[in-house]
Every structure is written in structure tokens, then in C-alpha cells.
């Protein structure tokens, strides 16, 4: 195989990988759905070989389970995984809002401006039904506070949850009303930080995470310390 052909094959595999991964993370390919190499290859106008390679990579990442001659099953998000991720988020995000508030009003005002910019981006994405952009902004919104908290190790760990978080929000946001609720919850978090109100910020973070659990059909009572 020539280097040019090899580069073309790698590019096709990457394109297939990005396409399928985006649809899994946004819930367009929901958990439990069986997808085939053929349908993805047809949608992208390519052969099945790069799609097969992409499927293998996504299986290694735990997003797909392959069944020879049948296709690939989108691995559902388990309740245990949801709880584990949201428990980790609660610890990290409560630490972050407390740390930002301890840095004083100027730091809170700067964080508020950045959070408000992401909330506006979310409004525009929701209005235009651009779910992937909404989910990317959701991730960016929460990263603002983690980064501003000044603990690079915790911020890095939070970023490592990116795909899992995006998929959970994507699964919960298939109802357009949930998008509006997420925006309202984000606004409460931002306002509490603007007002340097640690109790309100902590309550807003917990309410937001509880809302995600409810949207995913999980009981909240006794979960996340609520």
C-alpha cells in the first residue's frame, strides 16, 4: 500500500470514527440500538473497511459491542456508571465553586462572565436544534469553574470524564424541555457565583446533578447525598 493510499484509509477511518462517536455521544444512536457497517458506509460514501476499523476502536473504548455478521450494539449507559460519574462530578464541582468564591468577588465576576457566554451559546444552540454544539458548550460551562478553581490535577480528572458526561447529557436531553431546564440550572449556578453565595452555589450544583439523574430515569432519593 502506498503512503498516499494509507493516508486516505486513515482519514476515512477517522471520519467514520468521528461520525459514529458523535451520534453515540449525542444519543442519536441510543443505547441498545444495533447499527451496521453498511449503513454507516453508505451514509459517509465510503467502503466498509474504514468503518470496521472505527467500530473496533469504539469497541475498545466501551461504546460499542461487535457481533459478527450482525453489526454493532451501542452499549447502554448503566445506572451504576451514571451514579459513579455524577458522584465524581458532585465532589469536583462543589470543590470548584467553593474555591472560586474563596478567591473573592473579582474572581467570581470573571467566572460569571465566562459562564454567561456559555449559557448564551447554549440558548442559541438549543433554538437551532444543534445538539452537538449544546453538549460541547455544556462541557465548556462546567470546565470554566473547574479551571478557575486553580487545581490542575482535579481539572484534568474532570476533563477525563468528558465523553461520559457528554453521552449522559445527550441521553437526557432528547426531550427539548430538558435543554431549557439545563439552561435554567446553569443560570442559577452562575448567579450564585456572581453573588459569592457558597450555599446557593452548592445547592444549585446539587439540583443540576439531581435533574440529570431524573432525566435519565433514575431515582434521586438517597443518591448523591440529596
MODA-V817110 format. One record per pair of residues at least 6 apart in sequence whose ideal C-beta (glycine too) atoms are under 7 Angstrom apart, sorted by the first residue. I is the first residue (numbers start at 0). GAP is how many residues later the second one is. D is the distance in Angstrom with one decimal. If there is no record, write none. Layout:
BEGIN
{{I & GAP & D} {I & GAP & D}}
END
This chain:
BEGIN
{{8 & 41 & 6.1} {11 & 34 & 5.0} {11 & 38 & 3.8} {12 & 37 & 4.0} {12 & 40 & 4.5} {12 & 41 & 5.4} {14 & 29 & 6.3} {15 & 24 & 6.2} {15 & 28 & 6.0} {15 & 30 & 6.8} {15 & 34 & 5.1} {15 & 35 & 4.7} {15 & 38 & 3.9} {16 & 37 & 4.1} {16 & 40 & 5.9} {16 & 41 & 6.9} {18 & 21 & 6.8} {18 & 25 & 6.0} {19 & 20 & 6.1} {19 & 34 & 5.9} {19 & 38 & 6.1} {20 & 37 & 6.3} {20 & 42 & 6.9} {21 & 110 & 6.0} {22 & 6 & 4.3} {23 & 39 & 5.2} {23 & 50 & 5.7} {23 & 143 & 6.7} {24 & 138 & 6.2} {24 & 141 & 4.7} {24 & 142 & 4.7} {24 & 145 & 5.5} {25 & 105 & 5.1} {25 & 106 & 5.5} {25 & 109 & 6.2} {25 & 144 & 4.2} {26 & 143 & 4.0} {26 & 144 & 4.8} {26 & 147 & 5.4} {28 & 6 & 5.9} {28 & 45 & 5.0} {29 & 44 & 6.5} {30 & 43 & 5.4} {30 & 44 & 6.5} {30 & 45 & 3.0} {30 & 46 & 5.7} {31 & 42 & 6.5} {31 & 44 & 5.2} {32 & 41 & 4.9} {33 & 36 & 6.8} {33 & 37 & 4.9} {33 & 39 & 5.5} {34 & 36 & 5.7} {34 & 37 & 5.4} {34 & 39 & 6.7} {35 & 35 & 4.0} {36 & 11 & 4.4} {36 & 14 & 4.6} {36 & 15 & 5.6} {36 & 18 & 6.6} {37 & 10 & 6.5} {39 & 11 & 4.8} {40 & 6 & 6.2} {40 & 7 & 4.8} {40 & 10 & 4.9} {54 & 9 & 5.8} {54 & 11 & 6.0} {54 & 17 & 5.1} {57 & 6 & 4.4} {58 & 6 & 6.4} {58 & 7 & 5.3} {61 & 13 & 6.2} {62 & 12 & 6.0} {63 & 8 & 4.3} {63 & 9 & 6.7} {63 & 10 & 6.3} {63 & 11 & 6.4} {64 & 7 & 6.8} {64 & 8 & 4.6} {64 & 10 & 5.5} {65 & 6 & 5.2} {66 & 6 & 6.5} {76 & 90 & 6.2} {76 & 91 & 6.1} {76 & 94 & 6.1} {78 & 139 & 5.7} {81 & 86 & 6.1} {81 & 131 & 6.8} {81 & 134 & 5.8} {81 & 136 & 6.1} {82 & 140 & 6.3} {84 & 76 & 6.0} {84 & 79 & 5.2} {84 & 80 & 6.6} {84 & 83 & 6.6} {85 & 123 & 5.1} {85 & 126 & 6.5} {85 & 127 & 6.3} {85 & 138 & 6.0} {86 & 137 & 6.2} {87 & 73 & 6.6} {88 & 120 & 6.1} {89 & 116 & 6.8} {89 & 119 & 5.6} {89 & 134 & 5.3} {91 & 54 & 6.4} {91 & 62 & 5.8} {91 & 66 & 5.2} {92 & 49 & 6.6} {92 & 52 & 6.8} {92 & 112 & 4.8} {93 & 108 & 5.6} {93 & 111 & 5.8} {94 & 54 & 6.6} {94 & 59 & 6.8} {95 & 49 & 4.4} {95 & 50 & 4.9} {95 & 53 & 4.1} {96 & 48 & 6.1} {96 & 96 & 6.2} {96 & 104 & 4.0} {96 & 105 & 6.5} {96 & 108 & 6.2} {97 & 100 & 5.8} {98 & 50 & 3.9} {98 & 51 & 6.4} {99 & 7 & 5.9} {99 & 8 & 6.1} {99 & 11 & 5.5} {99 & 45 & 6.0} {99 & 48 & 5.1} {99 & 49 & 5.8} {99 & 93 & 6.1} {100 & 7 & 6.1} {100 & 92 & 6.7} {100 & 95 & 5.1} {100 & 97 & 5.0} {100 & 100 & 6.6} {104 & 91 & 5.7} {106 & 41 & 6.7} {107 & 85 & 5.1} {107 & 86 & 6.1} {107 & 88 & 5.1} {108 & 85 & 6.7} {110 & 33 & 6.2} {110 & 34 & 6.3} {110 & 37 & 4.9} {110 & 82 & 5.6} {111 & 78 & 5.6} {111 & 81 & 5.6} {111 & 82 & 4.0} {113 & 30 & 4.7} {114 & 26 & 6.1} {114 & 29 & 5.6} {114 & 75 & 4.0} {115 & 74 & 6.0} {117 & 19 & 5.1} {117 & 22 & 5.3} {117 & 23 & 4.1} {117 & 26 & 6.7} {118 & 64 & 6.1} {118 & 67 & 5.3} {118 & 68 & 5.9} {118 & 71 & 6.5} {120 & 16 & 4.5} {121 & 12 & 5.6} {121 & 15 & 4.9} {121 & 16 & 6.8} {121 & 61 & 5.4} {121 & 64 & 6.9} {122 & 60 & 6.1} {124 & 8 & 4.1} {124 & 9 & 4.0} {124 & 12 & 6.2} {125 & 8 & 5.7} {125 & 53 & 4.3} {125 & 54 & 6.9} {125 & 57 & 6.9} {130 & 39 & 6.9} {130 & 42 & 6.7} {133 & 45 & 6.4} {134 & 31 & 4.9} {134 & 34 & 5.6} {134 & 35 & 5.7} {137 & 31 & 5.5} {137 & 44 & 6.8} {138 & 23 & 5.9} {138 & 26 & 6.4} {138 & 27 & 6.1} {140 & 45 & 5.7} {142 & 15 & 6.9} {142 & 16 & 6.8} {145 & 8 & 6.6} {145 & 9 & 4.6} {145 & 12 & 4.7} {146 & 8 & 5.2} {167 & 44 & 6.6} {167 & 48 & 6.6} {168 & 43 & 6.9} {170 & 45 & 6.2} {171 & 6 & 5.7} {171 & 40 & 5.6} {171 & 43 & 3.5} {171 & 44 & 5.1} {172 & 6 & 5.4} {172 & 9 & 6.8} {177 & 37 & 5.2} {180 & 30 & 6.2} {184 & 19 & 6.9} {184 & 22 & 6.4} {184 & 23 & 4.1} {184 & 26 & 5.9} {187 & 16 & 4.1} {188 & 12 & 6.4} {188 & 15 & 4.4} {188 & 16 & 6.1} {188 & 19 & 6.5} {191 & 8 & 3.9} {191 & 9 & 3.8} {191 & 12 & 5.2} {192 & 8 & 5.6} {205 & 18 & 6.7} {205 & 20 & 6.0} {208 & 15 & 5.8} {209 & 10 & 4.7} {209 & 14 & 6.5} {209 & 16 & 5.4} {212 & 7 & 5.2} {212 & 10 & 6.2} {213 & 6 & 5.9} {219 & 6 & 5.6}}
END
